[in-house]
Amino acid sequence: MLAALLLTAAAAPANAQGFVELFAGRSMLNRAPVSLTANEARINGAIIPAELRVDVARVKPTSSNIYGARIGHWFGPHIGVALDAATLDPDIRQQTVTANANLQFDEAVFGEEVVIQPGQSVAVDIPRITIPTTATIAALAMVRLPIAPTPARPAGRVAPYAFAGPVWLITDPSLDGNLGLRAGAGVRMPIAGKLALFGEYRFTRVNADAIAGRIGGERQDIRGTTGDIRADLNVRNHSAVGGFSLFF
């Protein structure tokens, strides 16, 4: 995709511009359901093949700082494209949640012990859970709408813009990816030469899927682990960021 951008840029009109941006901000995630699944489970100290499923309703993630970079190209005064990469930390805060488990669950989830008894609508106290480093990469279509000039605001001084496109989420260390959507809007203001400041609102919607741990157990004095625990989280992320743009 980057090669295509460069080839297109070579044939772009005179008012075309490339740009590189660095940004930072604050990320706020909506409450979302989480599912934990495994093909084998531990029941009363024995490892038994089973279909384990735990559904946790309305988990509250933490807010966090995010950092990112974007490179792109404006083909003229209004239309552009960009590749956008940013961190995302959907950690789970300590809280009481409602869970529905078909089997007893007593395992470590991302390094923290979680105990859930079987049954419907069971109240569960869970500790703070730190999700491994997560990042997003998005391919964005961008639209720029310069504000009409006034005596107090020269033409091109302030430029609002909007963007949308597919986003790919990557979690470490499993490196599982999931496809979602990113959209947002912002405003950019030149400050000196080819340097500008910008601020924007971003919304990211994607399903996170990662290996959260392994089922463990003990039988006849032999300990072992078996079966991955997979965690599925519906990420609905609101972010406010600001940064610098360098045009070339």
Contacts in CASP RR format, 6 or more apart in sequence:
PFRMAT RR
TARGET T0000
AUTHOR 0000-0000-0000
METHOD contacts of the structure
MODEL  1
MLAALLLTAAAAPANAQGFVELFAGRSMLNRAPVSLTANEARINGAIIPA
ELRVDVARVKPTSSNIYGARIGHWFGPHIGVALDAATLDPDIRQQTVTAN
ANLQFDEAVFGEEVVIQPGQSVAVDIPRITIPTTATIAALAMVRLPIAPT
PARPAGRVAPYAFAGPVWLITDPSLDGNLGLRAGAGVRMPIAGKLALFGE
YRFTRVNADAIAGRIGGERQDIRGTTGDIRADLNVRNHSAVGGFSLFF
1 83 0 8 1.000
1 139 0 8 1.000
2 71 0 8 1.000
2 83 0 8 1.000
5 72 0 8 1.000
5 73 0 8 1.000
5 81 0 8 1.000
8 73 0 8 1.000
8 75 0 8 1.000
9 16 0 8 1.000
9 18 0 8 1.000
9 73 0 8 1.000
12 73 0 8 1.000
12 75 0 8 1.000
12 76 0 8 1.000
13 75 0 8 1.000
13 76 0 8 1.000
15 76 0 8 1.000
15 77 0 8 1.000
16 73 0 8 1.000
16 74 0 8 1.000
16 75 0 8 1.000
16 76 0 8 1.000
17 73 0 8 1.000
17 74 0 8 1.000
17 76 0 8 1.000
17 247 0 8 1.000
17 248 0 8 1.000
18 72 0 8 1.000
18 73 0 8 1.000
18 74 0 8 1.000
18 247 0 8 1.000
18 248 0 8 1.000
19 70 0 8 1.000
19 71 0 8 1.000
19 72 0 8 1.000
19 73 0 8 1.000
19 74 0 8 1.000
19 82 0 8 1.000
19 245 0 8 1.000
19 246 0 8 1.000
19 247 0 8 1.000
19 248 0 8 1.000
20 69 0 8 1.000
20 70 0 8 1.000
20 71 0 8 1.000
20 72 0 8 1.000
20 245 0 8 1.000
20 246 0 8 1.000
20 248 0 8 1.000
21 69 0 8 1.000
21 70 0 8 1.000
21 71 0 8 1.000
21 198 0 8 1.000
21 243 0 8 1.000
21 244 0 8 1.000
21 245 0 8 1.000
21 246 0 8 1.000
22 68 0 8 1.000
22 69 0 8 1.000
22 243 0 8 1.000
22 244 0 8 1.000
23 67 0 8 1.000
23 68 0 8 1.000
23 69 0 8 1.000
23 70 0 8 1.000
23 86 0 8 1.000
23 198 0 8 1.000
23 199 0 8 1.000
23 200 0 8 1.000
23 241 0 8 1.000
23 242 0 8 1.000
23 243 0 8 1.000
23 244 0 8 1.000
24 65 0 8 1.000
24 66 0 8 1.000
24 67 0 8 1.000
24 68 0 8 1.000
24 241 0 8 1.000
24 242 0 8 1.000
24 243 0 8 1.000
25 65 0 8 1.000
25 66 0 8 1.000
25 67 0 8 1.000
25 239 0 8 1.000
25 240 0 8 1.000
25 241 0 8 1.000
25 242 0 8 1.000
26 63 0 8 1.000
26 64 0 8 1.000
26 65 0 8 1.000
26 66 0 8 1.000
26 239 0 8 1.000
26 240 0 8 1.000
26 241 0 8 1.000
27 63 0 8 1.000
27 64 0 8 1.000
27 65 0 8 1.000
27 66 0 8 1.000
27 88 0 8 1.000
27 89 0 8 1.000
27 237 0 8 1.000
27 238 0 8 1.000
27 239 0 8 1.000
28 63 0 8 1.000
28 237 0 8 1.000
28 238 0 8 1.000
28 239 0 8 1.000
29 61 0 8 1.000
29 62 0 8 1.000
29 63 0 8 1.000
29 90 0 8 1.000
29 235 0 8 1.000
29 236 0 8 1.000
29 237 0 8 1.000
29 238 0 8 1.000
30 236 0 8 1.000
30 237 0 8 1.000
30 238 0 8 1.000
31 58 0 8 1.000
31 59 0 8 1.000
31 60 0 8 1.000
31 61 0 8 1.000
32 58 0 8 1.000
32 59 0 8 1.000
32 61 0 8 1.000
32 233 0 8 1.000
32 234 0 8 1.000
32 235 0 8 1.000
32 236 0 8 1.000
33 55 0 8 1.000
33 56 0 8 1.000
33 57 0 8 1.000
33 58 0 8 1.000
33 59 0 8 1.000
33 233 0 8 1.000
33 234 0 8 1.000
34 55 0 8 1.000
34 56 0 8 1.000
34 59 0 8 1.000
34 92 0 8 1.000
34 231 0 8 1.000
34 232 0 8 1.000
34 233 0 8 1.000
35 53 0 8 1.000
35 54 0 8 1.000
35 55 0 8 1.000
35 56 0 8 1.000
35 231 0 8 1.000
35 232 0 8 1.000
36 52 0 8 1.000
36 53 0 8 1.000
36 54 0 8 1.000
36 56 0 8 1.000
36 105 0 8 1.000
36 109 0 8 1.000
36 212 0 8 1.000
36 229 0 8 1.000
36 230 0 8 1.000
36 231 0 8 1.000
37 51 0 8 1.000
37 52 0 8 1.000
37 53 0 8 1.000
37 54 0 8 1.000
37 229 0 8 1.000
37 230 0 8 1.000
37 232 0 8 1.000
38 52 0 8 1.000
38 215 0 8 1.000
38 227 0 8 1.000
38 228 0 8 1.000
38 229 0 8 1.000
38 230 0 8 1.000
39 49 0 8 1.000
39 50 0 8 1.000
39 51 0 8 1.000
39 52 0 8 1.000
39 227 0 8 1.000
39 228 0 8 1.000
40 47 0 8 1.000
40 48 0 8 1.000
40 49 0 8 1.000
40 50 0 8 1.000
40 52 0 8 1.000
40 215 0 8 1.000
40 226 0 8 1.000
40 227 0 8 1.000
41 47 0 8 1.000
41 48 0 8 1.000
41 50 0 8 1.000
41 52 0 8 1.000
41 103 0 8 1.000
41 104 0 8 1.000
41 105 0 8 1.000
41 215 0 8 1.000
42 48 0 8 1.000
42 104 0 8 1.000
42 106 0 8 1.000
42 107 0 8 1.000
42 215 0 8 1.000
42 216 0 8 1.000
42 217 0 8 1.000
43 50 0 8 1.000
43 103 0 8 1.000
43 104 0 8 1.000
45 217 0 8 1.000
45 218 0 8 1.000
45 219 0 8 1.000
46 217 0 8 1.000
46 219 0 8 1.000
47 215 0 8 1.000
47 216 0 8 1.000
47 217 0 8 1.000
47 219 0 8 1.000
47 224 0 8 1.000
47 226 0 8 1.000
50 103 0 8 1.000
51 102 0 8 1.000
52 101 0 8 1.000
52 102 0 8 1.000
52 103 0 8 1.000
52 105 0 8 1.000
52 215 0 8 1.000
53 101 0 8 1.000
53 102 0 8 1.000
54 99 0 8 1.000
54 100 0 8 1.000
54 101 0 8 1.000
54 102 0 8 1.000
54 105 0 8 1.000
54 116 0 8 1.000
55 99 0 8 1.000
55 100 0 8 1.000
55 101 0 8 1.000
56 97 0 8 1.000
56 98 0 8 1.000
56 99 0 8 1.000
56 124 0 8 1.000
56 126 0 8 1.000
57 97 0 8 1.000
57 98 0 8 1.000
57 99 0 8 1.000
57 100 0 8 1.000
58 97 0 8 1.000
58 98 0 8 1.000
59 92 0 8 1.000
59 95 0 8 1.000
59 97 0 8 1.000
59 233 0 8 1.000
60 92 0 8 1.000
60 93 0 8 1.000
60 95 0 8 1.000
61 90 0 8 1.000
61 91 0 8 1.000
61 92 0 8 1.000
61 93 0 8 1.000
62 89 0 8 1.000
62 91 0 8 1.000
62 92 0 8 1.000
62 93 0 8 1.000
62 128 0 8 1.000
64 89 0 8 1.000
64 91 0 8 1.000
65 89 0 8 1.000
66 86 0 8 1.000
66 87 0 8 1.000
66 88 0 8 1.000
66 89 0 8 1.000
66 239 0 8 1.000
66 241 0 8 1.000
67 86 0 8 1.000
67 87 0 8 1.000
68 84 0 8 1.000
68 85 0 8 1.000
68 86 0 8 1.000
68 87 0 8 1.000
69 84 0 8 1.000
69 85 0 8 1.000
69 86 0 8 1.000
70 82 0 8 1.000
70 83 0 8 1.000
70 84 0 8 1.000
70 85 0 8 1.000
70 140 0 8 1.000
71 82 0 8 1.000
71 83 0 8 1.000
72 80 0 8 1.000
72 81 0 8 1.000
72 82 0 8 1.000
72 83 0 8 1.000
73 80 0 8 1.000
73 81 0 8 1.000
73 82 0 8 1.000
74 80 0 8 1.000
74 142 0 8 1.000
74 144 0 8 1.000
75 81 0 8 1.000
77 144 0 8 1.000
77 146 0 8 1.000
78 143 0 8 1.000
78 144 0 8 1.000
78 145 0 8 1.000
79 141 0 8 1.000
79 142 0 8 1.000
79 143 0 8 1.000
79 144 0 8 1.000
80 141 0 8 1.000
80 142 0 8 1.000
80 143 0 8 1.000
80 144 0 8 1.000
81 139 0 8 1.000
81 140 0 8 1.000
81 141 0 8 1.000
81 142 0 8 1.000
82 139 0 8 1.000
82 140 0 8 1.000
82 142 0 8 1.000
82 163 0 8 1.000
83 137 0 8 1.000
83 138 0 8 1.000
83 139 0 8 1.000
83 140 0 8 1.000
84 136 0 8 1.000
84 137 0 8 1.000
84 138 0 8 1.000
84 139 0 8 1.000
84 140 0 8 1.000
84 182 0 8 1.000
85 135 0 8 1.000
85 136 0 8 1.000
85 137 0 8 1.000
85 138 0 8 1.000
86 135 0 8 1.000
86 136 0 8 1.000
86 138 0 8 1.000
86 239 0 8 1.000
87 133 0 8 1.000
87 134 0 8 1.000
87 135 0 8 1.000
87 136 0 8 1.000
88 134 0 8 1.000
88 135 0 8 1.000
88 136 0 8 1.000
88 169 0 8 1.000
88 204 0 8 1.000
88 235 0 8 1.000
88 237 0 8 1.000
89 131 0 8 1.000
89 133 0 8 1.000
89 134 0 8 1.000
90 131 0 8 1.000
90 134 0 8 1.000
90 208 0 8 1.000
90 233 0 8 1.000
90 235 0 8 1.000
90 237 0 8 1.000
91 128 0 8 1.000
91 129 0 8 1.000
91 130 0 8 1.000
91 131 0 8 1.000
92 126 0 8 1.000
92 128 0 8 1.000
92 129 0 8 1.000
92 131 0 8 1.000
93 128 0 8 1.000
94 125 0 8 1.000
94 126 0 8 1.000
94 127 0 8 1.000
94 128 0 8 1.000
95 125 0 8 1.000
95 126 0 8 1.000
96 123 0 8 1.000
96 124 0 8 1.000
96 125 0 8 1.000
96 126 0 8 1.000
97 123 0 8 1.000
97 124 0 8 1.000
97 126 0 8 1.000
98 121 0 8 1.000
98 122 0 8 1.000
98 123 0 8 1.000
98 124 0 8 1.000
99 116 0 8 1.000
99 121 0 8 1.000
99 122 0 8 1.000
99 123 0 8 1.000
99 124 0 8 1.000
100 119 0 8 1.000
100 120 0 8 1.000
100 121 0 8 1.000
100 122 0 8 1.000
101 116 0 8 1.000
101 117 0 8 1.000
101 118 0 8 1.000
101 119 0 8 1.000
101 122 0 8 1.000
102 118 0 8 1.000
102 119 0 8 1.000
103 118 0 8 1.000
104 116 0 8 1.000
104 117 0 8 1.000
104 118 0 8 1.000
105 114 0 8 1.000
105 115 0 8 1.000
105 116 0 8 1.000
106 113 0 8 1.000
106 114 0 8 1.000
106 115 0 8 1.000
106 116 0 8 1.000
107 113 0 8 1.000
107 114 0 8 1.000
107 213 0 8 1.000
107 214 0 8 1.000
107 215 0 8 1.000
107 216 0 8 1.000
107 229 0 8 1.000
108 114 0 8 1.000
108 213 0 8 1.000
109 129 0 8 1.000
109 212 0 8 1.000
109 213 0 8 1.000
109 229 0 8 1.000
109 231 0 8 1.000
110 129 0 8 1.000
110 130 0 8 1.000
110 131 0 8 1.000
110 132 0 8 1.000
110 212 0 8 1.000
110 213 0 8 1.000
110 231 0 8 1.000
111 129 0 8 1.000
111 213 0 8 1.000
112 126 0 8 1.000
112 127 0 8 1.000
112 128 0 8 1.000
112 129 0 8 1.000
112 130 0 8 1.000
113 127 0 8 1.000
114 124 0 8 1.000
114 126 0 8 1.000
114 127 0 8 1.000
114 129 0 8 1.000
115 124 0 8 1.000
116 122 0 8 1.000
116 124 0 8 1.000
131 171 0 8 1.000
131 208 0 8 1.000
131 210 0 8 1.000
132 171 0 8 1.000
132 172 0 8 1.000
132 173 0 8 1.000
132 174 0 8 1.000
132 210 0 8 1.000
133 171 0 8 1.000
133 172 0 8 1.000
134 169 0 8 1.000
134 170 0 8 1.000
134 171 0 8 1.000
134 172 0 8 1.000
134 208 0 8 1.000
135 169 0 8 1.000
135 170 0 8 1.000
135 172 0 8 1.000
136 167 0 8 1.000
136 168 0 8 1.000
136 169 0 8 1.000
136 170 0 8 1.000
136 182 0 8 1.000
136 204 0 8 1.000
136 206 0 8 1.000
137 167 0 8 1.000
137 168 0 8 1.000
137 170 0 8 1.000
138 165 0 8 1.000
138 166 0 8 1.000
138 167 0 8 1.000
138 168 0 8 1.000
138 182 0 8 1.000
138 204 0 8 1.000
139 165 0 8 1.000
139 166 0 8 1.000
140 163 0 8 1.000
140 164 0 8 1.000
140 165 0 8 1.000
140 182 0 8 1.000
141 163 0 8 1.000
141 164 0 8 1.000
141 165 0 8 1.000
142 161 0 8 1.000
142 162 0 8 1.000
142 163 0 8 1.000
143 161 0 8 1.000
143 162 0 8 1.000
143 163 0 8 1.000
144 159 0 8 1.000
144 160 0 8 1.000
144 161 0 8 1.000
144 188 0 8 1.000
145 159 0 8 1.000
145 160 0 8 1.000
145 161 0 8 1.000
145 162 0 8 1.000
146 155 0 8 1.000
146 156 0 8 1.000
146 158 0 8 1.000
146 159 0 8 1.000
147 153 0 8 1.000
147 156 0 8 1.000
147 157 0 8 1.000
147 158 0 8 1.000
147 159 0 8 1.000
147 160 0 8 1.000
148 155 0 8 1.000
149 155 0 8 1.000
149 156 0 8 1.000
149 157 0 8 1.000
156 190 0 8 1.000
157 189 0 8 1.000
157 190 0 8 1.000
158 187 0 8 1.000
158 188 0 8 1.000
158 189 0 8 1.000
159 187 0 8 1.000
159 188 0 8 1.000
159 189 0 8 1.000
160 185 0 8 1.000
160 186 0 8 1.000
160 187 0 8 1.000
160 188 0 8 1.000
161 185 0 8 1.000
161 186 0 8 1.000
161 187 0 8 1.000
161 188 0 8 1.000
162 183 0 8 1.000
162 184 0 8 1.000
162 185 0 8 1.000
162 186 0 8 1.000
163 182 0 8 1.000
163 183 0 8 1.000
163 184 0 8 1.000
163 185 0 8 1.000
164 181 0 8 1.000
164 182 0 8 1.000
164 183 0 8 1.000
164 184 0 8 1.000
165 181 0 8 1.000
165 182 0 8 1.000
165 183 0 8 1.000
166 179 0 8 1.000
166 180 0 8 1.000
166 181 0 8 1.000
166 182 0 8 1.000
167 179 0 8 1.000
167 180 0 8 1.000
167 181 0 8 1.000
167 182 0 8 1.000
167 204 0 8 1.000
167 206 0 8 1.000
168 177 0 8 1.000
168 178 0 8 1.000
168 179 0 8 1.000
168 180 0 8 1.000
169 177 0 8 1.000
169 178 0 8 1.000
169 179 0 8 1.000
169 180 0 8 1.000
169 206 0 8 1.000
169 207 0 8 1.000
169 208 0 8 1.000
169 235 0 8 1.000
170 176 0 8 1.000
170 177 0 8 1.000
171 177 0 8 1.000
171 208 0 8 1.000
171 209 0 8 1.000
171 210 0 8 1.000
174 210 0 8 1.000
174 211 0 8 1.000
176 209 0 8 1.000
176 210 0 8 1.000
176 211 0 8 1.000
177 209 0 8 1.000
178 206 0 8 1.000
178 207 0 8 1.000
178 208 0 8 1.000
178 209 0 8 1.000
179 206 0 8 1.000
180 204 0 8 1.000
180 205 0 8 1.000
180 206 0 8 1.000
180 207 0 8 1.000
181 204 0 8 1.000
181 205 0 8 1.000
181 206 0 8 1.000
182 202 0 8 1.000
182 203 0 8 1.000
182 204 0 8 1.000
182 205 0 8 1.000
183 202 0 8 1.000
183 203 0 8 1.000
184 200 0 8 1.000
184 201 0 8 1.000
184 202 0 8 1.000
184 203 0 8 1.000
185 200 0 8 1.000
185 201 0 8 1.000
186 198 0 8 1.000
186 199 0 8 1.000
186 200 0 8 1.000
186 201 0 8 1.000
187 198 0 8 1.000
187 199 0 8 1.000
187 200 0 8 1.000
188 196 0 8 1.000
188 197 0 8 1.000
188 198 0 8 1.000
188 199 0 8 1.000
188 245 0 8 1.000
189 196 0 8 1.000
189 197 0 8 1.000
189 198 0 8 1.000
190 196 0 8 1.000
191 197 0 8 1.000
194 246 0 8 1.000
194 247 0 8 1.000
194 248 0 8 1.000
195 244 0 8 1.000
195 245 0 8 1.000
195 246 0 8 1.000
195 247 0 8 1.000
196 244 0 8 1.000
196 245 0 8 1.000
196 247 0 8 1.000
197 242 0 8 1.000
197 243 0 8 1.000
197 244 0 8 1.000
197 245 0 8 1.000
198 242 0 8 1.000
198 243 0 8 1.000
198 244 0 8 1.000
198 245 0 8 1.000
199 240 0 8 1.000
199 241 0 8 1.000
199 242 0 8 1.000
199 243 0 8 1.000
200 240 0 8 1.000
200 241 0 8 1.000
200 242 0 8 1.000
201 238 0 8 1.000
201 239 0 8 1.000
201 240 0 8 1.000
202 237 0 8 1.000
202 238 0 8 1.000
202 239 0 8 1.000
202 240 0 8 1.000
202 241 0 8 1.000
203 236 0 8 1.000
203 237 0 8 1.000
203 238 0 8 1.000
203 239 0 8 1.000
204 235 0 8 1.000
204 236 0 8 1.000
204 237 0 8 1.000
204 239 0 8 1.000
205 235 0 8 1.000
205 236 0 8 1.000
205 237 0 8 1.000
206 235 0 8 1.000
207 232 0 8 1.000
207 233 0 8 1.000
207 234 0 8 1.000
207 235 0 8 1.000
208 231 0 8 1.000
208 232 0 8 1.000
208 233 0 8 1.000
208 234 0 8 1.000
208 235 0 8 1.000
209 230 0 8 1.000
209 231 0 8 1.000
209 232 0 8 1.000
209 233 0 8 1.000
210 230 0 8 1.000
210 231 0 8 1.000
211 228 0 8 1.000
211 229 0 8 1.000
211 230 0 8 1.000
211 231 0 8 1.000
212 229 0 8 1.000
212 230 0 8 1.000
212 231 0 8 1.000
213 228 0 8 1.000
213 229 0 8 1.000
214 225 0 8 1.000
214 226 0 8 1.000
214 227 0 8 1.000
214 228 0 8 1.000
214 229 0 8 1.000
215 225 0 8 1.000
215 226 0 8 1.000
215 227 0 8 1.000
215 228 0 8 1.000
215 229 0 8 1.000
216 223 0 8 1.000
216 224 0 8 1.000
216 225 0 8 1.000
216 226 0 8 1.000
217 223 0 8 1.000
217 224 0 8 1.000
217 225 0 8 1.000
218 224 0 8 1.000
END
